[in-house]
Amino acid sequence: MDPGVCRESLATLLSREGALLHELAGLLEREHGILVANDVDSLDKAMQERQIVVGQLLAIEDERRALCRAHGKSGDMAGMQQLLAWCDPRGTLKARLAESTAGAARCRTLNDKNGALVLARMRRVEGLLGALTGQRPEAPATYSPKGYTSAPRSGRVLATEA
């Protein structure tokens, strides 16, 4: 593949990636509003939409890595920089790559913000469940990320008579 064709392929990938990152940022912002509103039904739909966009972004990343490997470069950022130096010596794609990097960072920030909200809610639920069940707050009462609950504790039931 000649450098011009490689540059055009890379330009197309970066354009698609930029559009998808913009879409993902919008979905994450909408998801935050849904989380704040506690709208469980809308949250399920929003998560499905987000997963579709993330899947498309992963496919673009795979295409970009394949393009790097097809030209004898590694699939990491160093390989991408080498590929850019070869196929785009004028640096016309650097701005697009920087926009993609910034878009990905924005999406990570939005996702972290949503994750912090979910974590805070989980901790609140754990505290409320602990108050209801009498478990200590440090004992997880909700499901862990792997889907397990904490081991049940053995204890005694005490009764008093008046």
DSSP file (Angstrom, degrees, kcal/mol; ACC not computed):
  #  RESIDUE AA STRUCTURE BP1 BP2  ACC     N-H-->O    O-->H-N    N-H-->O    O-->H-N    TCO  KAPPA ALPHA  PHI   PSI    X-CA   Y-CA   Z-CA
    1    1 A M              0   0    0      0, 0.0     0, 0.0     0, 0.0     0, 0.0   0.000 360.0 360.0 360.0 134.0    0.0    0.0    0.0
    2    2 A D     >  -     0   0    0      1,-0.1     4,-2.2     4,-0.0     3,-0.3  -0.417 360.0-106.2 -81.4 162.0    1.4    3.4   -0.9
    3    3 A P  H  > S+     0   0    0      0, 0.0     4,-2.7     0, 0.0     5,-0.2   0.847 117.1  55.0 -57.9 -37.3    1.6    6.2    1.7
    4    4 A G  H  > S+     0   0    0      2,-0.2     4,-2.2     1,-0.2     5,-0.1   0.911 109.7  45.6 -63.9 -42.8   -1.3    8.1    0.2
    5    5 A V  H  > S+     0   0    0     -3,-0.3     4,-2.4     2,-0.2    -1,-0.2   0.904 113.6  50.4 -66.5 -40.9   -3.7    5.2    0.4
    6    6 A C  H  X S+     0   0    0     -4,-2.2     4,-2.7     2,-0.2    -2,-0.2   0.920 110.1  50.3 -61.7 -44.5   -2.5    4.5    3.9
    7    7 A R  H  X S+     0   0    0     -4,-2.7     4,-2.7    80,-0.2    -2,-0.2   0.906 110.7  48.7 -61.8 -42.2   -3.1    8.1    4.9
    8    8 A E  H  X S+     0   0    0     -4,-2.2     4,-2.2     2,-0.2    -1,-0.2   0.898 111.6  49.8 -65.9 -39.3   -6.6    8.1    3.4
    9    9 A S  H  X S+     0   0    0     -4,-2.4     4,-2.2     2,-0.2    -2,-0.2   0.926 113.5  45.8 -62.6 -44.2   -7.4    4.9    5.3
   10   10 A L  H  X S+     0   0    0     -4,-2.7     4,-2.7     2,-0.2    -2,-0.2   0.885 110.3  53.7 -66.5 -39.0   -6.1    6.3    8.5
   11   11 A A  H  X S+     0   0    0     -4,-2.7     4,-2.2     2,-0.2    -1,-0.2   0.905 109.4  49.0 -61.4 -41.7   -8.0    9.6    7.9
   12   12 A T  H  X S+     0   0    0     -4,-2.2     4,-2.5     2,-0.2     5,-0.2   0.924 111.7  48.6 -63.6 -45.4  -11.2    7.6    7.4
   13   13 A L  H  X S+     0   0    0     -4,-2.2     4,-2.7     1,-0.2    -2,-0.2   0.921 112.2  48.4 -61.5 -44.3  -10.7    5.6   10.6
   14   14 A L  H  X S+     0   0    0     -4,-2.7     4,-2.5     2,-0.2    -1,-0.2   0.870 111.4  50.2 -66.0 -36.4   -9.9    8.8   12.6
   15   15 A S  H  X S+     0   0    0     -4,-2.2     4,-2.2     2,-0.2    -2,-0.2   0.934 112.9  45.7 -66.0 -45.8  -13.0   10.5   11.3
   16   16 A R  H  X S+     0   0    0     -4,-2.5     4,-2.4     1,-0.2    -2,-0.2   0.913 113.5  50.5 -62.4 -42.2  -15.2    7.6   12.2
   17   17 A E  H  X S+     0   0    0     -4,-2.7     4,-2.7    -5,-0.2     5,-0.2   0.919 109.1  51.0 -62.5 -44.0  -13.6    7.3   15.6
   18   18 A G  H  X S+     0   0    0     -4,-2.5     4,-2.0     1,-0.2    -1,-0.2   0.910 111.0  48.0 -60.2 -43.3  -14.1   11.0   16.2
   19   19 A A  H  X S+     0   0    0     -4,-2.2     4,-2.2     1,-0.2    -1,-0.2   0.907 113.3  47.7 -64.9 -41.7  -17.8   10.8   15.4
   20   20 A L  H  X S+     0   0    0     -4,-2.4     4,-2.9     2,-0.2    -2,-0.2   0.879 110.1  51.7 -68.5 -37.3  -18.3    7.7   17.5
   21   21 A L  H  X S+     0   0    0     -4,-2.7     4,-2.4     2,-0.2    -1,-0.2   0.890 109.7  50.1 -65.4 -37.7  -16.5    9.3   20.5
   22   22 A H  H  X S+     0   0    0     -4,-2.0     4,-1.9    -5,-0.2    -2,-0.2   0.923 112.5  47.2 -63.2 -44.0  -18.7   12.4   20.2
   23   23 A E  H  X S+     0   0    0     -4,-2.2     4,-2.3     1,-0.2    -2,-0.2   0.917 111.5  50.9 -63.1 -43.7  -21.8   10.1   20.1
   24   24 A L  H  X S+     0   0    0     -4,-2.9     4,-2.7     1,-0.2    -2,-0.2   0.903 107.1  53.5 -62.5 -41.5  -20.4    8.2   23.1
   25   25 A A  H  X S+     0   0    0     -4,-2.4     4,-2.2     1,-0.2    -1,-0.2   0.913 109.7  48.7 -59.7 -42.4  -19.9   11.4   25.1
   26   26 A G  H  X S+     0   0    0     -4,-1.9     4,-2.4     2,-0.2    -1,-0.2   0.908 111.2  49.6 -63.1 -42.0  -23.5   12.3   24.4
   27   27 A L  H  X S+     0   0    0     -4,-2.3     4,-2.7     1,-0.2    -2,-0.2   0.898 110.7  50.0 -63.9 -40.2  -24.7    8.9   25.5
   28   28 A L  H  X S+     0   0    0     -4,-2.7     4,-1.9     2,-0.2    -1,-0.2   0.881 110.5  49.5 -67.6 -37.6  -22.6    9.1   28.7
   29   29 A E  H  X S+     0   0    0     -4,-2.2     4,-1.7     2,-0.2    -2,-0.2   0.915 113.3  46.5 -65.3 -42.1  -24.0   12.6   29.5
   30   30 A R  H  X S+     0   0    0     -4,-2.4     4,-2.1     1,-0.2    -2,-0.2   0.900 109.7  54.7 -65.3 -40.0  -27.6   11.3   29.0
   31   31 A E  H  X S+     0   0    0     -4,-2.7     4,-2.6     1,-0.2    -1,-0.2   0.877 104.1  55.1 -61.0 -38.1  -26.8    8.2   31.1
   32   32 A H  H  X S+     0   0    0     -4,-1.9     4,-2.6     1,-0.2    -1,-0.2   0.933 107.7  48.9 -61.4 -44.9  -25.7   10.5   33.9
   33   33 A G  H  X S+     0   0    0     -4,-1.7     4,-2.1     1,-0.2    -1,-0.2   0.883 111.1  50.1 -60.8 -38.5  -29.1   12.3   33.8
   34   34 A I  H  X>S+     0   0    0     -4,-2.1     5,-1.9     2,-0.2     4,-0.7   0.898 110.2  50.3 -66.9 -40.7  -30.9    8.9   33.8
   35   35 A L  H ><5S+     0   0    0     -4,-2.6     3,-0.7     1,-0.2    -2,-0.2   0.920 110.7  48.9 -62.9 -43.8  -28.8    7.8   36.8
   36   36 A V  H 3<5S+     0   0    0     -4,-2.6    -1,-0.2     1,-0.2    -2,-0.2   0.897 113.0  47.8 -62.2 -40.1  -29.6   11.0   38.7
   37   37 A A  H 3<5S-     0   0    0     -4,-2.1    -1,-0.2    -5,-0.2    -2,-0.2   0.571 105.3-131.3 -78.2  -8.7  -33.3   10.5   37.9
   38   38 A N  T <<5 +     0   0    0     -4,-0.7     2,-1.2    -3,-0.7    -3,-0.2   0.859  46.6 161.9  60.5  36.9  -33.2    6.9   39.0
   39   39 A D     >< +     0   0    0     -5,-1.9     4,-2.1     1,-0.2    -1,-0.2  -0.717  13.5 178.9 -91.9  89.7  -34.9    5.8   35.8
   40   40 A V  H  > S+     0   0    0     -2,-1.2     4,-1.8     1,-0.2    -1,-0.2   0.869  76.4  52.7 -63.8 -40.3  -34.1    2.1   35.7
   41   41 A D  H  > S+     0   0    0      1,-0.2     4,-1.3     2,-0.2    -1,-0.2   0.928 112.9  43.6 -63.7 -44.9  -36.0    1.4   32.4
   42   42 A S  H  > S+     0   0    0      1,-0.2     4,-2.6     2,-0.2    -1,-0.2   0.837 108.6  60.2 -68.8 -31.9  -34.3    4.1   30.5
   43   43 A L  H  X S+     0   0    0     -4,-2.1     4,-2.5     1,-0.2    -1,-0.2   0.899 101.5  52.8 -62.8 -41.2  -30.9    3.1   32.0
   44   44 A D  H  X S+     0   0    0     -4,-1.8     4,-1.8     2,-0.2    -1,-0.2   0.926 112.2  44.7 -60.8 -44.9  -31.2   -0.3   30.5
   45   45 A K  H  X S+     0   0    0     -4,-1.3     4,-2.3     2,-0.2    -2,-0.2   0.909 112.9  51.3 -65.3 -42.5  -31.8    1.1   27.0
   46   46 A A  H  X S+     0   0    0     -4,-2.6     4,-2.5     1,-0.2    -2,-0.2   0.883 108.5  51.8 -63.3 -38.9  -29.0    3.7   27.4
   47   47 A M  H  X S+     0   0    0     -4,-2.5     4,-2.3     2,-0.2    -1,-0.2   0.891 108.9  50.5 -66.4 -38.4  -26.5    1.0   28.5
   48   48 A Q  H  X S+     0   0    0     -4,-1.8     4,-1.7     2,-0.2    -2,-0.2   0.925 111.3  48.1 -63.8 -43.9  -27.4   -1.1   25.4
   49   49 A E  H  X S+     0   0    0     -4,-2.3     4,-1.9     1,-0.2    -2,-0.2   0.911 111.4  50.9 -62.1 -42.4  -26.9    1.9   23.1
   50   50 A R  H  X S+     0   0    0     -4,-2.5     4,-2.6     1,-0.2    -1,-0.2   0.908 107.5  53.0 -62.0 -42.3  -23.5    2.7   24.9
   51   51 A Q  H  X S+     0   0    0     -4,-2.3     4,-2.3     1,-0.2    -1,-0.2   0.858 106.4  53.3 -64.0 -35.0  -22.4   -0.9   24.4
   52   52 A I  H  X S+     0   0    0     -4,-1.7     4,-1.9     2,-0.2    -1,-0.2   0.934 111.4  45.1 -63.8 -46.1  -23.1   -0.7   20.7
   53   53 A V  H  X S+     0   0    0     -4,-1.9     4,-2.3     2,-0.2    -2,-0.2   0.905 111.9  51.7 -66.2 -41.6  -21.0    2.4   20.3
   54   54 A V  H  X S+     0   0    0     -4,-2.6     4,-2.4     1,-0.2    -1,-0.2   0.906 108.7  52.3 -61.5 -40.6  -18.2    1.0   22.4
   55   55 A G  H  X S+     0   0    0     -4,-2.3     4,-1.9     1,-0.2    -1,-0.2   0.894 109.1  49.2 -60.8 -40.7  -18.2   -2.1   20.2
   56   56 A Q  H  X S+     0   0    0     -4,-1.9     4,-1.9     2,-0.2    -2,-0.2   0.883 110.2  51.3 -66.7 -37.9  -17.9    0.0   17.1
   57   57 A L  H  X S+     0   0    0     -4,-2.3     4,-2.3     1,-0.2    -2,-0.2   0.894 108.6  51.1 -65.3 -39.9  -15.0    1.9   18.7
   58   58 A L  H  X S+     0   0    0     -4,-2.4     4,-2.3     1,-0.2    -1,-0.2   0.877 107.7  53.2 -64.8 -36.6  -13.3   -1.4   19.4
   59   59 A A  H  X S+     0   0    0     -4,-1.9     4,-2.2     2,-0.2    -1,-0.2   0.901 108.9  49.2 -64.9 -40.0  -13.7   -2.4   15.8
   60   60 A I  H  X S+     0   0    0     -4,-1.9     4,-2.6     2,-0.2    -2,-0.2   0.913 109.5  52.0 -64.5 -42.0  -12.1    0.8   14.6
   61   61 A E  H  X S+     0   0    0     -4,-2.3     4,-2.5     1,-0.2    -2,-0.2   0.904 109.2  50.3 -60.8 -40.8   -9.2    0.2   17.1
   62   62 A D  H  X S+     0   0    0     -4,-2.3     4,-2.4     2,-0.2    -1,-0.2   0.906 110.5  49.6 -62.9 -41.4   -8.8   -3.3   15.6
   63   63 A E  H  X S+     0   0    0     -4,-2.2     4,-2.2     2,-0.2    -2,-0.2   0.898 110.9  49.8 -63.4 -40.2   -8.7   -1.8   12.1
   64   64 A R  H  X S+     0   0    0     -4,-2.6     4,-2.1     2,-0.2    -2,-0.2   0.913 111.6  47.5 -66.6 -42.4   -6.2    0.7   13.1
   65   65 A R  H  X S+     0   0    0     -4,-2.5     4,-2.7     2,-0.2    -1,-0.2   0.896 111.0  52.0 -64.3 -39.6   -3.9   -1.9   14.7
   66   66 A A  H  X S+     0   0    0     -4,-2.4     4,-2.4     2,-0.2    -2,-0.2   0.891 107.9  52.1 -63.7 -38.8   -4.3   -4.1   11.6
   67   67 A L  H  X S+     0   0    0     -4,-2.2     4,-0.7     2,-0.2    -1,-0.2   0.912 110.8  47.9 -62.7 -42.7   -3.3   -1.1    9.4
   68   68 A C  H ><>S+     0   0    0     -4,-2.1     5,-2.8     1,-0.2     3,-1.0   0.943 113.3  46.9 -62.4 -47.9   -0.2   -0.6   11.6
   69   69 A R  H ><5S+     0   0    0     -4,-2.7     3,-1.9     1,-0.3    -2,-0.2   0.852 104.2  61.5 -65.0 -34.4    0.7   -4.3   11.5
   70   70 A A  H 3<5S+     0   0    0     -4,-2.4    -1,-0.3     1,-0.3    -2,-0.2   0.738 108.1  45.5 -63.7 -21.3    0.2   -4.5    7.7
   71   71 A H  T <<5S-     0   0    0     -3,-1.0    -1,-0.3    -4,-0.7    -2,-0.2   0.130 125.3-101.1-108.4  18.4    3.0   -1.9    7.4
   72   72 A G  T < 5S+     0   0    0     -3,-1.9     2,-0.3     1,-0.3    -3,-0.2   0.699  82.3 126.6  75.1  19.8    5.3   -3.7    9.9
   73   73 A K      < -     0   0    0     -5,-2.8    -1,-0.3    -6,-0.2    -2,-0.1  -0.736  64.7-102.5-107.5 157.6    4.6   -1.4   12.8
   74   74 A S        -     0   0    0     -2,-0.3     8,-0.1     1,-0.1    -1,-0.1  -0.383  28.1-120.8 -73.2 158.3    3.4   -2.3   16.3
   75   75 A G  S    S+     0   0    0      4,-0.1    -1,-0.1    -7,-0.1    -9,-0.1   0.366  84.2  89.9 -83.2   6.0   -0.2   -1.9   17.2
   76   76 A D  S  > S-     0   0    0    -11,-0.1     4,-2.0     1,-0.0     5,-0.1  -0.218  99.4 -86.5 -92.3-173.5    0.5    0.5   20.0
   77   77 A M  H  > S+     0   0    0      1,-0.2     4,-2.5     2,-0.2     5,-0.2   0.850 127.0  56.5 -64.8 -34.4    0.8    4.3   20.0
   78   78 A A  H  > S+     0   0    0      2,-0.2     4,-2.1     1,-0.2    -1,-0.2   0.918 108.4  47.7 -63.1 -42.0    4.5    4.1   19.1
   79   79 A G  H  > S+     0   0    0      2,-0.2     4,-2.5     1,-0.2    -2,-0.2   0.879 110.3  52.3 -64.4 -37.9    3.6    2.1   16.0
   80   80 A M  H  X S+     0   0    0     -4,-2.0     4,-2.6     2,-0.2    -2,-0.2   0.907 108.5  50.3 -64.5 -41.4    0.8    4.6   15.2
   81   81 A Q  H  X S+     0   0    0     -4,-2.5     4,-2.2     2,-0.2    -2,-0.2   0.895 111.2  48.9 -64.0 -39.5    3.3    7.4   15.4
   82   82 A Q  H  X S+     0   0    0     -4,-2.1     4,-1.6     2,-0.2    -2,-0.2   0.905 111.3  49.7 -65.1 -41.8    5.7    5.6   13.1
   83   83 A L  H  X S+     0   0    0     -4,-2.5     4,-3.1     1,-0.2     5,-0.3   0.920 110.9  49.6 -63.3 -43.8    2.9    4.9   10.6
   84   84 A L  H  X S+     0   0    0     -4,-2.6     4,-2.5     1,-0.2     7,-0.3   0.902 107.8  53.6 -61.7 -41.4    1.9    8.6   10.7
   85   85 A A  H  < S+     0   0    0     -4,-2.2    -1,-0.2     1,-0.2    -2,-0.2   0.857 115.5  41.4 -61.9 -34.0    5.5    9.7   10.1
   86   86 A W  H  < S+     0   0    0     -4,-1.6    -2,-0.2    -5,-0.1    -1,-0.2   0.933 126.3  28.8 -79.1 -49.1    5.7    7.4    7.1
   87   87 A C  H  < S+     0   0    0     -4,-3.1   -80,-0.2     1,-0.2    -3,-0.2   0.654 130.3  34.8 -92.2 -14.3    2.3    8.0    5.5
   88   88 A D    ><  +     0   0    0     -4,-2.5     3,-1.9    -5,-0.3    -1,-0.2  -0.465  61.0 159.0-137.1  63.2    1.7   11.6    6.6
   89   89 A P  T 3  S+     0   0    0      0, 0.0    -1,-0.1     0, 0.0    -4,-0.1   0.749  76.4  58.4 -62.7 -22.3    5.0   13.4    6.7
   90   90 A R  T 3  S-     0   0    0     -3,-0.1    -5,-0.1     1,-0.0    -2,-0.0   0.608 108.3-125.4 -81.0 -11.3    3.3   16.8    6.6
   91   91 A G    X   +     0   0    0     -3,-1.9     3,-0.8    -7,-0.3     4,-0.5   0.776  59.6 146.4  76.0  27.1    1.4   16.0    9.8
   92   92 A T  T 3  S+     0   0    0      1,-0.2     4,-0.3     2,-0.1     3,-0.2   0.742  73.1  47.4 -68.9 -21.2   -2.1   16.6    8.3
   93   93 A L  T 3> S+     0   0    0     -5,-0.2     4,-2.4     1,-0.2    -1,-0.2   0.502  85.1  89.9 -97.3  -5.0   -3.6   13.9   10.5
   94   94 A K  H <> S+     0   0    0     -3,-0.8     4,-2.5     1,-0.2     5,-0.2   0.896  86.9  51.7 -59.7 -40.3   -2.0   15.0   13.8
   95   95 A A  H  > S+     0   0    0     -4,-0.5     4,-2.3     2,-0.2    -1,-0.2   0.908 110.2  48.7 -63.9 -41.5   -4.9   17.3   14.6
   96   96 A R  H  > S+     0   0    0     -4,-0.3     4,-2.3     2,-0.2    -1,-0.2   0.903 111.7  49.1 -65.0 -40.5   -7.4   14.4   14.1
   97   97 A L  H  X S+     0   0    0     -4,-2.4     4,-2.4     2,-0.2    -2,-0.2   0.908 111.4  49.5 -65.0 -41.0   -5.4   12.1   16.2
   98   98 A A  H  X S+     0   0    0     -4,-2.5     4,-2.6    -5,-0.2    -2,-0.2   0.886 110.0  51.5 -64.3 -38.9   -5.2   14.7   19.0
   99   99 A E  H  X S+     0   0    0     -4,-2.3     4,-2.7     2,-0.2    -2,-0.2   0.901 110.3  48.9 -64.0 -41.0   -9.0   15.2   18.7
  100  100 A S  H  X S+     0   0    0     -4,-2.3     4,-2.5     2,-0.2    -2,-0.2   0.914 111.3  49.3 -64.4 -41.9   -9.6   11.5   19.1
  101  101 A T  H  X S+     0   0    0     -4,-2.4     4,-2.1     2,-0.2    -2,-0.2   0.920 113.4  46.2 -62.7 -44.1   -7.3   11.4   22.1
  102  102 A A  H  X S+     0   0    0     -4,-2.6     4,-2.3     2,-0.2    -2,-0.2   0.892 112.2  51.4 -65.7 -39.7   -9.1   14.3   23.7
  103  103 A G  H  X S+     0   0    0     -4,-2.7     4,-2.2     2,-0.2    -2,-0.2   0.894 109.7  49.3 -64.0 -40.6  -12.5   12.7   22.9
  104  104 A A  H  X S+     0   0    0     -4,-2.5     4,-2.2     2,-0.2    -1,-0.2   0.897 110.7  50.5 -65.7 -39.8  -11.4    9.5   24.5
  105  105 A A  H  X S+     0   0    0     -4,-2.1     4,-2.3     2,-0.2    -2,-0.2   0.896 109.9  50.6 -64.7 -39.4  -10.2   11.3   27.6
  106  106 A R  H  X S+     0   0    0     -4,-2.3     4,-2.5     2,-0.2    -2,-0.2   0.917 110.1  49.6 -63.7 -42.8  -13.5   13.2   27.8
  107  107 A C  H  X S+     0   0    0     -4,-2.2     4,-2.6     1,-0.2    -2,-0.2   0.892 109.7  51.5 -64.1 -38.9  -15.4    9.9   27.5
  108  108 A R  H  X S+     0   0    0     -4,-2.2     4,-2.7     2,-0.2    -1,-0.2   0.921 110.1  49.4 -63.4 -42.6  -13.3    8.4   30.3
  109  109 A T  H  X S+     0   0    0     -4,-2.3     4,-2.2     2,-0.2    -2,-0.2   0.925 113.1  46.3 -62.2 -45.0  -14.0   11.4   32.5
  110  110 A L  H  X S+     0   0    0     -4,-2.5     4,-2.2     2,-0.2    -2,-0.2   0.899 113.4  49.1 -64.4 -40.7  -17.7   11.1   31.9
  111  111 A N  H  X S+     0   0    0     -4,-2.6     4,-2.7     2,-0.2    -2,-0.2   0.904 110.7  50.1 -65.7 -41.3  -17.7    7.3   32.5
  112  112 A D  H  X S+     0   0    0     -4,-2.7     4,-2.5     2,-0.2    -2,-0.2   0.888 108.9  53.0 -62.9 -38.9  -15.7    7.8   35.7
  113  113 A K  H  X S+     0   0    0     -4,-2.2     4,-1.8     2,-0.2    -2,-0.2   0.920 111.5  45.3 -61.9 -44.6  -18.3   10.4   36.8
  114  114 A N  H  X S+     0   0    0     -4,-2.2     4,-2.4     1,-0.2    -2,-0.2   0.902 112.0  52.3 -65.3 -40.7  -21.1    7.9   36.2
  115  115 A G  H  X S+     0   0    0     -4,-2.7     4,-2.7     1,-0.2    -2,-0.2   0.883 107.1  52.5 -63.0 -38.5  -19.2    5.2   37.9
  116  116 A A  H  X S+     0   0    0     -4,-2.5     4,-2.4     2,-0.2    -1,-0.2   0.892 109.5  49.5 -64.6 -39.0  -18.7    7.3   41.0
  117  117 A L  H  X S+     0   0    0     -4,-1.8     4,-2.1     2,-0.2    -2,-0.2   0.926 112.2  47.2 -64.7 -44.7  -22.4    8.0   41.1
  118  118 A V  H  X S+     0   0    0     -4,-2.4     4,-2.5     1,-0.2    -2,-0.2   0.918 112.3  50.2 -62.7 -43.6  -23.2    4.3   40.9
  119  119 A L  H  X S+     0   0    0     -4,-2.7     4,-2.5     1,-0.2    -2,-0.2   0.904 109.3  51.2 -62.5 -42.1  -20.6    3.5   43.5
  120  120 A A  H  X S+     0   0    0     -4,-2.4     4,-2.0     1,-0.2    -1,-0.2   0.899 111.4  48.1 -62.5 -39.7  -22.0    6.1   45.9
  121  121 A R  H  X S+     0   0    0     -4,-2.1     4,-2.6     2,-0.2    -2,-0.2   0.898 110.0  51.8 -67.6 -39.8  -25.5    4.7   45.4
  122  122 A M  H  X S+     0   0    0     -4,-2.5     4,-2.7     1,-0.2    -2,-0.2   0.913 109.7  49.7 -62.9 -41.5  -24.3    1.1   46.0
  123  123 A R  H  X S+     0   0    0     -4,-2.5     4,-2.4     2,-0.2    -1,-0.2   0.887 110.3  50.6 -64.7 -38.2  -22.6    2.2   49.3
  124  124 A R  H  X S+     0   0    0     -4,-2.0     4,-2.5     2,-0.2    -2,-0.2   0.930 111.2  47.8 -64.2 -44.3  -25.8    3.9   50.4
  125  125 A V  H  X S+     0   0    0     -4,-2.6     4,-3.0     1,-0.2     5,-0.2   0.908 110.4  52.5 -62.7 -41.8  -27.8    0.7   49.6
  126  126 A E  H  X S+     0   0    0     -4,-2.7     4,-2.6     1,-0.2    -1,-0.2   0.918 110.1  48.9 -59.6 -43.0  -25.2   -1.3   51.5
  127  127 A G  H  X S+     0   0    0     -4,-2.4     4,-2.1     2,-0.2    -2,-0.2   0.916 112.4  47.2 -62.9 -43.4  -25.6    1.0   54.5
  128  128 A L  H  X S+     0   0    0     -4,-2.5     4,-2.0     2,-0.2    -2,-0.2   0.911 113.3  48.3 -65.4 -41.9  -29.3    0.8   54.4
  129  129 A L  H  X S+     0   0    0     -4,-3.0     4,-2.8     1,-0.2     6,-0.3   0.893 109.9  53.3 -64.7 -38.0  -29.2   -3.0   54.1
  130  130 A G  H  X S+     0   0    0     -4,-2.6     4,-2.1    -5,-0.2     5,-0.5   0.892 107.9  50.3 -62.1 -39.7  -26.7   -3.1   57.0
  131  131 A A  H  < S+     0   0    0     -4,-2.1    -1,-0.2     1,-0.2    -2,-0.2   0.880 114.5  44.6 -65.9 -37.2  -29.1   -1.1   59.1
  132  132 A L  H  < S+     0   0    0     -4,-2.0    -2,-0.2     1,-0.2    -1,-0.2   0.878 123.2  34.3 -73.5 -38.3  -32.0   -3.5   58.3
  133  133 A T  H  < S-     0   0    0     -4,-2.8    -2,-0.2    -5,-0.2    -3,-0.2   0.621 103.2-122.3 -94.8 -13.6  -30.0   -6.7   58.7
  134  134 A G     <  +     0   0    0     -4,-2.1    -3,-0.2     1,-0.3    -4,-0.1   0.561  61.0 145.3  82.7   7.7  -27.7   -5.6   61.6
  135  135 A Q        -     0   0    0     -5,-0.5    -1,-0.3    -6,-0.3    -2,-0.1  -0.453  58.9 -98.6 -76.2 152.6  -24.6   -6.4   59.6
  136  136 A R    >   -     0   0    0      1,-0.1     3,-1.6    -2,-0.1    -1,-0.1  -0.426  31.9-119.2 -66.6 146.2  -21.5   -4.2   60.1
  137  137 A P  T 3  S+     0   0    0      0, 0.0     4,-0.2     0, 0.0    -1,-0.1   0.799 111.1  60.2 -59.1 -30.5  -21.2   -1.5   57.3
  138  138 A E  T 3  S+     0   0    0      2,-0.1    -2,-0.0     3,-0.0   -11,-0.0   0.664  86.0  87.3 -76.3 -11.8  -17.8   -2.9   56.2
  139  139 A A  S <  S-     0   0    0     -3,-1.6     2,-0.1   -13,-0.1    -4,-0.1  -0.772  89.5-121.5 -85.2 117.1  -19.4   -6.2   55.4
  140  140 A P        +     0   0    0      0, 0.0    10,-0.7     0, 0.0     4,-0.1  -0.377  31.8 179.2 -63.8 128.9  -20.7   -6.0   51.8
  141  141 A A        +     0   0    0     -4,-0.2     2,-0.2    -2,-0.1     3,-0.1   0.498  61.8  63.2-107.0  -8.2  -24.4   -6.7   51.7
  142  142 A T  S    S-     0   0    0      1,-0.1     8,-0.3     7,-0.0     2,-0.1  -0.569 100.9 -72.1-107.5 176.5  -24.8   -6.2   48.0
  143  143 A Y        -     0   0    0     -2,-0.2     6,-0.2     6,-0.1    -1,-0.1  -0.401  45.5-129.5 -69.8 142.5  -23.4   -8.2   45.1
  144  144 A S    >   -     0   0    0      4,-3.1     3,-2.1    -2,-0.1    -1,-0.1  -0.322  36.5 -93.0 -79.4 171.9  -19.7   -7.8   44.3
  145  145 A P  T 3  S+     0   0    0      0, 0.0    -1,-0.1     0, 0.0    -2,-0.1   0.772 129.5  55.0 -58.5 -24.1  -18.6   -7.0   40.8
  146  146 A K  T 3  S-     0   0    0      2,-0.1     3,-0.1     3,-0.0    -3,-0.0   0.464 123.1-105.7 -88.6  -1.1  -18.2  -10.8   40.3
  147  147 A G  S <  S+     0   0    0     -3,-2.1     2,-0.3     1,-0.3    -4,-0.1   0.585  78.6 124.4  93.6  10.1  -21.8  -11.4   41.3
  148  148 A Y        -     0   0    0     -6,-0.0    -4,-3.1     3,-0.0    -1,-0.3  -0.737  48.6-143.7-103.2 151.5  -21.2  -12.8   44.8
  149  149 A T        -     0   0    0     -2,-0.3    -6,-0.1    -6,-0.2    -8,-0.1  -0.639  38.7 -83.8-100.4 169.5  -22.5  -11.7   48.0
  150  150 A S        -     0   0    0    -10,-0.7    -1,-0.1    -8,-0.3     3,-0.1  -0.353  55.2 -91.1 -69.3 154.3  -20.6  -11.8   51.3
  151  151 A A        -     0   0    0      1,-0.1    -1,-0.1    -3,-0.1     2,-0.0  -0.410  49.1-104.4 -64.6 137.8  -20.5  -15.0   53.2
  152  152 A P        -     0   0    0      0, 0.0     2,-0.3     0, 0.0    -1,-0.1  -0.364  34.7-129.4 -64.8 144.6  -23.4  -15.2   55.7
  153  153 A R        -     0   0    0     -3,-0.1     2,-0.3    -2,-0.0    -3,-0.0  -0.719  12.4-130.2 -94.7 143.0  -22.2  -14.6   59.3
  154  154 A S        +     0   0    0     -2,-0.3     2,-0.3     2,-0.0    -1,-0.0  -0.653  41.8 150.1 -86.4 150.8  -23.2  -17.0   62.0
  155  155 A G        -     0   0    0     -2,-0.3     2,-0.4     2,-0.0     0, 0.0  -0.939  39.8 -98.4-163.1-177.6  -24.6  -15.4   65.1
  156  156 A R        -     0   0    0     -2,-0.3     2,-0.6     2,-0.0    -2,-0.0  -0.886  20.1-137.1-117.7 148.7  -26.9  -15.9   68.0
  157  157 A V        -     0   0    0     -2,-0.4     2,-0.4     2,-0.0    -2,-0.0  -0.925  23.7-161.4-101.8 123.9  -30.5  -14.7   68.5
  158  158 A L        -     0   0    0     -2,-0.6     2,-0.4     2,-0.0    -2,-0.0  -0.868   7.0-171.9-108.1 139.3  -31.0  -13.3   71.9
  159  159 A A        -     0   0    0     -2,-0.4     2,-0.4     2,-0.0    -2,-0.0  -0.971   5.1-159.5-128.0 145.1  -34.4  -12.9   73.5
  160  160 A T        -     0   0    0     -2,-0.4     2,-0.4     2,-0.0    -2,-0.0  -0.935   5.6-149.6-121.9 148.7  -35.3  -11.2   76.7
  161  161 A E              0   0    0     -2,-0.4    -2,-0.0     1,-0.1     0, 0.0  -0.931 360.0 360.0-116.7 142.3  -38.4  -11.7   78.8
  162  162 A A              0   0    0     -2,-0.4    -1,-0.1     0, 0.0    -2,-0.0   0.438 360.0 360.0 -93.6 360.0  -39.9   -9.0   80.9
